[in-house]
Structures are given as C-alpha cells and as structure tokens.
Amino acid sequence: MKIIVNGEALETGAPTLAALLDDLGKGAAKVATSVNEAFVPKHQRTDHSLHDGDRVEIVAPRQGG
C-alpha cells in the first residue's frame, strides 16, 4: 500500500503502525506518532491498522534550545 510518512511517499506492506515503525528502524525509539492527524499512543500502535493513503507523522524529541 502507499502511505505518506513525514511528508514523503512510501510503499509498505506493514499492516500496523507498530510494524511500520519496526520496518523503519524506529520500533524501540521514543517517538510520538499520528495517523491522519490523530495522535496514536504507544500502547495502541500494535492494534492501529494502516490503510492505503494514510498520512503518518513520526516525531522524535530533541534536546537543546
């Protein structure tokens, strides 16, 4: 399926948000996620199914200021 991740088109076979994060090497990272502009908490990522055309945002905290 085709989805958008952080503004970039991506072809993926990942069935869930958790699987997508694993595929992208971010499965263990501390990140915030949203799908179609709705926040998805960490404990819901395994159950959150992805669909063709979804818009996923993955944001990592940064230090500094």
Sequence and secondary structure as in RCSB ss.txt:
>XXXX:A:sequence
MKIIVNGEALETGAPTLAALLDDLGKGAAKVATSVNEAFVPKHQRTDHSLHDGDRVEIVAPRQGG
>XXXX:A:secstr
 EEEETTEEEE   SBHHHHHHHTT SSS  EEEETTEEE GGGTTT B  TT EEEEE      
